[in-house]
Each structure stands twice: as structure tokens, then as C-alpha cells.
Amino acid sequence: MNKIKVLHIITDANIGGAGSHLLTFFPVANRDIFSYEVALPTGSKLISQLDVPYTELPHITARSFSLKGLMALYRLIKQKSPDIVHTHASLAGRIAARLCGCKIVHTRHSVFAPTGISFGFVNQRLSDAIIAVSPAAKDNLVQMGIKPESINVIFNGINPVKRYSQHEKNAIRTSYGIKPDAFVVSQIARLVDIKGHDYTLDAAKKWPDITVRVAGDGPHEAHLRRRAKEESISNVIFLGFIDNVADIENISDLQINTSYGTEATSYALLEGMSLGIPAIVSDFGGNPYVITHGKNGLIFPQKNADALAEAVLKVKNDSDFYQSLSEGALEDFKSRFLVEDMAMHMENLYRNLMEA
């Protein structure tokens, strides 16, 4: 039996949500039934971690559409002749796939402000199936005119993060200058304004005995570092881009997510949950579909630093409550966010498309 050929198209040069999605999916994908390839921007950071064939293309970096990108993708699809083209953003990829007569799957990884019914009409016409990684992303698409029945909610899934021994945790804490008994709060996200790091800085002023580690880089980094220095917020340390996020996860007692834009299903939250780490998250987008208030973490109103500060202190100062949230985080992860479940749902969708 011939394998079903699936070409994934991604426009991110860095490894964001869509890139993490592919990196977790491919290792557990069914290679007996499916053949996978990826089209991505020239020099993408994904390249060093992919274990499937890939093609680097110019003119598609961080751009959903450009005429040159459309032509490059059209030529590639004609050459590869995939059965299914699965796009992550890339309007140009969907147009090229439609022109080539391929089945089209499109995944919505983020939540954006509605841009009008015309957007929904275009995306409906250029997709045979649409995946939303959160009910919040589905609601977002419906607001834009996509028919609800054409949207499949498939949560992101991950492999559990490696759990370190206490000796290993202590060694990492020492390397970062953190005392073994310090309470560590981590925030793992791109340093862009909509991720809400400014509210972390505001809240951290009320946590003098809490160590805050911020992992990630981005265009907002200089602003945040300057604020921390000028306002003497010495308990917040910016680590920059971290290759091994497991190190940070394993030395964390609590995670925070202060996003007020784009958040659908945060991989960092799932990674923490796999270790039993509770989270304090804003009420934006998909966060409330990952964190259940009082079960595996707490939810605070977005852009409210006082509420964030209070929630963190509530968890830190009540050891029994903390233990309950930790157990809830691990239980929720095992029941809802395993990568094998995500892969099964995606590949069932591919099969159904080919049989339709």
C-alpha cells in the first residue's frame, strides 16, 4: 500500500508554538502509513532538530502571503506531489496547494483579534479541514466566519519532561545562584509585549523572597531588562533563550503565564504540568482550557499585576494547597495532553480526508 504523503508548511524561522508542535509530533507519527516532509524558511532554527526530510525556501519567512512565496511553494508542491498539504499559517501555501489539487489541512495555533468575515470566507474555501489547538482558537475562528462544524479541536500534546533527581536539581540551582530552599517562579515565553512580562515585573516587587526566572528572548527584552535595573527589581533574572528548558522546569516551584494576546495552548504550561508544577495564568485565550482554577493552578484577570501577585503568594504560603494543585497538574497532563493522543487525532483526520 502506498503511503499517504503529507507536506507540512511552516513560515516561522524561530521555534514557536507551531515549530514545537511539529517537533513533538514527528517522533511519534505513524511512518508505516504516512510519509512526512516539511517546507520551511531558509535557515530556520527547526532544521537542526527535524527528523524528517525538509526543503528550505526563500520568501516565506514570517509571511503568510507573498507572491514570490506563493510561486516557490507552488513549484515545490508540484515537484513533491503530496496527498495532503498541512499549513501552519501560510496563506500562500494553501493557495498553492489548492492550485495543485491537494487536500488541505490548516492548523490555528494562536488567538487573534477578529479581522472580519472575509478572512473566514477565504480560509473556509482554502481548507478541507481546520484544526484549532484550543476551544479558544475555535471560538476565534468562528467569530471570523468559519463554520463550527469544519473545525476540529485537537489540543497540543507533549512527551513528559524528564524528571531530575534532587541532586541534579540542587546542582542546577547552584549554577544559577539559587539557594536550595528558595521558592522559584518561572516564566517561559517569547519576550514580546503581548506576553505580559511587564505585569510580572510589577508583581515581583511584592515578592522580595521569591526568585523569578524569565526564559526567552525577543524584541521586548531590552525594555524589560532596563525596567528591572532602573526599578531595582533584583529578584527577576532574565536568562535569554534556553536550549534545555527541562533545566528551568525542574528547578521551578511554580509557573506563570501573563499573556494578553495570541495564547492558545502553551507548551511551557504543558511541560510544567508533566512535572506536577502548578501555574498561575491570565484569563486570556486558551489559558483557562489548560489551567482549571483551584485544580491545577489559579487564573487571574489579564493585565492585573495585583491579582497575579496575590495568587502567587496564596499558592506559595499554603503547602497543602500547593500539593493539591501539583497533584492536579500531573493528573490533568496524563489525561489530556499526551503527544500520542494528539498524533492519533491528527492522523485520523488525515485518513478521513483521504477516504472522503
C-alpha positions in Angstrom: 0.0 0.0 0.0 1.3 3.4 -0.9 1.9 5.8 2.0 -0.1 8.9 2.4 2.2 11.8 1.6 1.8 14.8 3.9 3.8 18.1 3.4 3.8 20.5 6.3 4.4 24.1 5.6 5.6 26.4 8.3 6.8 30.1 8.0 8.5 30.5 11.4 12.2 31.0 11.3 12.3 30.6 15.1 10.8 27.7 17.2 7.5 29.0 18.4 4.3 27.1 19.1 3.9 25.8 15.6 7.5 24.6 15.5 7.2 22.9 18.9 4.1 21.2 17.6 6.0 19.6 14.7 9.0 18.7 16.8 6.7 16.8 19.2 4.5 15.2 16.6 7.0 13.7 14.1 8.8 11.4 16.6 5.5 9.6 17.4 4.0 9.8 13.9 3.0 6.6 12.1 5.7 6.2 9.4 4.2 3.0 8.2 1.1 4.7 6.9 2.3 8.3 6.4 5.3 9.9 4.7 6.1 13.3 6.1 8.1 16.3 4.7 8.4 19.9 5.7 8.8 23.2 3.8 10.3 26.0 5.9 12.2 29.2 5.6 15.8 29.3 4.7 17.9 29.0 7.8 15.1 28.1 10.2 16.1 27.0 13.7 13.9 24.0 13.2 16.3 22.4 10.8 18.8 21.1 13.3 16.0 19.2 15.2 13.9 17.8 12.4 14.0 14.1 11.8 12.0 14.2 8.5 13.0 15.4 5.0 12.7 19.2 4.6 13.1 21.9 1.9 14.3 25.4 2.7 12.5 28.1 0.7 13.1 31.8 0.3 10.4 34.4 0.5 8.2 32.7 3.2 9.9 33.8 6.4 7.2 35.0 8.9 5.0 35.9 6.0 1.6 34.3 5.4 1.5 35.5 1.9 3.8 36.9 -0.7 3.7 36.4 -4.5 7.3 35.1 -4.6 6.5 32.8 -1.7 3.4 31.5 -3.5 5.4 30.7 -6.6 8.1 28.9 -4.6 5.6 26.8 -2.7 3.7 26.1 -5.9 6.8 24.7 -7.6 7.7 22.6 -4.5 4.2 21.1 -4.3 4.2 20.3 -8.0 7.5 18.6 -7.5 6.7 16.7 -4.4 3.0 15.8 -5.3 1.8 15.3 -1.7 -1.7 14.0 -1.0 -2.2 16.4 1.8 -0.7 19.9 2.5 -0.8 20.8 6.1 -0.2 24.5 6.7 0.7 26.4 9.9 -0.2 29.9 8.9 1.0 30.3 5.3 -2.0 31.5 3.2 0.4 31.2 0.2 0.8 27.5 1.0 -2.9 26.9 1.0 -3.4 28.8 -2.3 -0.6 26.8 -3.9 -2.0 23.5 -2.6 -5.4 24.4 -4.0 -4.0 25.2 -7.4 -2.2 21.8 -7.3 -5.3 19.9 -6.3 -4.1 18.7 -2.9 -6.2 18.1 0.2 -5.5 21.0 2.6 -5.4 20.9 6.4 -4.8 24.2 8.3 -3.9 24.5 12.0 -4.7 27.6 14.0 -2.1 27.8 16.8 -3.0 31.2 18.2 -5.8 33.6 19.2 -6.0 36.9 17.4 -8.5 39.7 17.3 -11.2 39.0 14.7 -10.3 40.5 11.3 -13.7 40.2 9.5 -15.9 37.8 7.8 -13.9 38.0 4.5 -10.9 36.3 6.4 -13.2 33.4 7.4 -14.6 33.0 3.9 -11.1 32.8 2.4 -9.9 30.3 4.9 -13.0 28.2 4.6 -12.5 28.0 0.8 -8.8 27.2 1.2 -9.1 24.4 3.7 -10.6 20.9 3.6 -10.2 20.6 7.4 -9.2 23.1 10.1 -7.5 22.3 13.4 -7.7 24.6 16.4 -5.3 23.8 19.3 -7.8 25.1 21.8 -11.5 25.8 22.1 -10.5 29.5 22.4 -8.9 29.2 18.9 -12.0 27.6 17.6 -14.2 30.4 19.0 -11.8 32.9 17.4 -12.2 31.3 14.0 -16.0 31.1 14.3 -16.0 34.8 15.0 -14.2 35.3 11.7 -16.9 33.4 9.8 -15.5 29.8 9.8 -18.3 27.2 10.1 -18.0 25.5 13.5 -18.6 22.0 12.1 -15.4 22.3 9.9 -13.2 23.0 12.9 -11.5 20.1 14.8 -10.2 20.9 18.3 -7.0 18.9 18.9 -5.1 20.0 21.9 -1.3 20.2 21.7 0.4 17.2 23.3 3.9 16.6 24.5 6.2 14.0 25.9 6.6 14.3 29.7 9.7 16.4 30.6 12.5 14.4 32.1 12.2 14.5 35.9 15.6 15.2 37.6 16.8 13.8 40.9 17.1 16.2 43.8 20.9 16.1 43.5 20.6 17.3 39.9 18.1 20.0 40.8 20.4 21.3 43.5 23.3 21.4 41.1 21.3 23.4 38.6 20.1 25.8 41.3 23.7 26.3 42.4 24.8 27.0 38.8 22.1 29.8 38.7 23.0 31.1 42.1 19.7 30.0 43.6 19.5 28.6 47.2 18.3 25.0 47.6 15.3 26.2 49.6 14.3 29.2 47.5 10.8 29.4 46.0 11.3 29.7 42.3 8.7 31.1 39.9 9.4 30.7 36.2 8.1 32.3 33.1 8.9 30.7 29.8 7.8 32.7 26.7 9.0 35.0 23.9 9.8 38.5 25.1 7.1 40.4 23.2 4.7 42.9 24.8 1.6 40.7 24.5 3.1 38.0 26.7 2.7 40.5 29.6 6.1 40.4 31.2 5.7 44.0 32.4 3.0 42.7 34.8 5.4 40.1 36.0 7.8 42.9 36.9 5.1 44.8 38.7 4.0 41.8 40.7 7.6 40.8 41.5 8.0 43.9 43.6 5.7 42.3 46.1 7.7 39.0 46.2 11.1 40.0 47.7 11.7 36.5 48.9 10.7 34.8 45.7 13.2 34.1 42.9 11.8 34.7 39.4 13.5 33.3 36.3 12.4 34.5 32.9 13.5 32.3 30.0 13.2 33.5 26.4 14.3 36.3 24.0 12.6 38.7 21.8 12.2 42.4 20.8 10.9 43.4 24.3 14.0 42.2 26.1 15.9 45.5 26.2 12.9 47.3 27.6 12.3 44.6 30.3 16.0 44.5 31.4 16.1 48.3 31.6 12.9 48.3 33.8 14.3 45.7 36.1 17.6 47.6 36.5 16.1 51.1 36.9 13.4 50.0 39.3 15.8 47.7 41.3 13.7 44.6 40.7 16.6 42.3 41.6 14.6 39.1 42.2 13.8 38.8 38.5 16.6 37.4 36.3 16.4 37.2 32.5 18.1 34.1 31.2 17.7 34.7 27.5 17.0 31.8 25.1 17.4 28.5 26.8 18.2 25.3 24.8 17.3 22.9 27.6 14.1 24.2 29.1 13.9 21.0 31.2 16.6 22.5 33.5 14.3 25.5 34.2 11.2 23.4 34.6 12.9 21.1 37.1 14.0 23.8 39.4 10.7 25.6 39.3 8.1 25.5 42.0 5.5 27.5 40.1 4.9 28.7 36.5 3.3 31.9 35.5 1.7 33.0 32.2 0.7 36.6 31.9 -0.3 36.7 28.2 -3.0 39.1 26.9 -2.6 38.1 23.3 -2.3 35.1 20.9 -2.1 32.4 23.7 -3.9 29.2 22.7 -2.3 26.1 24.3 1.1 27.0 25.9 3.7 24.3 25.5 5.5 25.7 28.6 2.5 25.1 30.7 2.1 21.5 29.5 5.8 20.8 30.2 5.4 22.1 33.7 2.2 20.1 34.3 4.1 16.9 33.3 6.3 17.5 36.3 3.4 18.4 38.6 4.2 22.1 38.6 1.1 24.3 39.1 0.6 27.5 37.2 -0.8 31.0 37.7 -2.2 32.2 34.3 -4.1 35.1 32.9 -7.7 34.5 31.7 -6.8 35.2 28.1 -7.4 32.9 25.2 -6.7 29.2 25.8 -5.2 29.5 29.3 -8.5 28.7 31.1 -8.8 25.5 28.9 -5.4 24.3 30.2 -5.5 25.5 33.8 -8.6 24.9 35.9 -8.9 27.4 38.7 -8.2 25.7 42.0 -7.4 22.3 40.5 -4.0 22.6 38.8 -3.4 26.3 39.3 -5.1 29.7 39.5 -6.4 32.1 37.0 -6.1 35.9 37.4 -7.6 38.7 35.3 -5.3 39.7 32.4 -3.2 42.9 32.9 -3.8 42.8 36.6 -0.4 42.7 38.4 -2.0 42.9 41.9 -4.1 39.8 41.3 -1.1 38.0 39.9 1.0 38.9 43.0 -1.8 37.8 45.3 -2.3 34.5 43.5 1.4 33.5 43.6 1.6 34.3 47.3 -1.6 32.3 48.0 0.0 29.2 46.5 3.4 29.7 48.0 2.2 30.3 51.5 -0.2 27.3 51.7 1.7 24.0 51.4 -1.4 21.8 51.5 -3.0 23.8 48.7 0.2 23.7 46.7 0.4 19.9 47.0 -3.2 19.6 45.8 -2.5 21.8 42.8 0.6 19.8 42.0 -1.3 16.5 42.0 -4.0 18.1 39.9 -1.4 19.3 37.3 0.1 15.9 36.9 -3.3 14.2 36.7 -4.6 16.7 34.1 -1.5 16.2 32.0 -1.8 12.5 31.8 -5.5 12.6 30.9 -5.5 15.4 28.4 -2.1 16.3 26.9 -0.1 13.3 25.9 1.6 13.6 22.5 0.3 10.1 21.4 -3.3 11.3 21.7 -2.5 14.4 19.7 -0.9 12.4 16.9 -3.7 9.8 16.9 -6.3 12.6 16.3 -4.3 14.3 13.6 -3.6 11.1 11.7 -7.3 10.0 12.0 -8.2 13.4 10.4 -5.7 12.7 7.5 -7.3 9.3 7.0 -10.8 10.6 6.9 -9.8 13.3 4.4 -8.3 10.7 2.1 -11.4 8.5 2.4 -13.9 11.3 1.8 
